[in-house]
Amino acid sequence: MNVLQKHQIESASDEELVERLYDIACEGADNDELDRLDAVIYGRLVTAYGEPAAIAEGPRSLAA
């Protein structure tokens, strides 16, 4: 998948987001796209499953 634009990230499927996040993580690159993907995926997980107190107390970012 090519680099996702801001508007494409919100409309991308969960699978596309996770695949792109995996690709970027494997490259070892620390960039804005990684942070953006992480935030969108995290937001979708919180929407779907809620945010338990144990998770809320820990680091918010999966990229951290």
N, C-alpha and C positions, 0 to 999 in steps of 0.2 A: 504494500500500500504506500502511496506517496504521502508526503507530509500533509497532514490534515490542516485545513484552514479553520479559523475559529468557528464559523457557521457550520462547517461540516462535522466538527467534533460533536456538537450537540445532537445532530441528526444521525450520526453513525451508529451502527448496531453495537451491542455490547461486545460481540465477538471481534469486530473490527478494532474497537478501542483497545481490547486486551492484547490482540495480536500486535498492534502498533506499539503499545507500551512495552511488550516483551522485546520487540525488535530494537527499540531505543535502549532498553536496559542491557541487552546483549552487546550493543555497540560501546557501552560504557560512557556514553555521552551524557553530560549533565546540561540540559538546555530548557528553554521555556516550554517547548512542546511536551517534554516529560512532565513538567509541573502541571501543565494544563490538562493532560490526559489523566494524571493522577487525581486531580481535583474533580473532574467529571465522573470518573469511575467511582471514586469515594462517595460523591453525592448520590449516585444511582444506588449504591449499596445501602446507604443510610435511608434513602427513600423506601427501598424494598424491605429492609430488615430492621430499621430503627438503629439507634445508637446506644448500646448498653453502657452502663456506668463505667465498667472496666475499660472499655475501649475509649470512652470519652476522656478518661484521665490520662491516657497514653498519647504518644505522638499521633497527630492527625494524618500525616502524609505517609503513603506507602513507599515513597521514594526516599524517605529519611533514613 
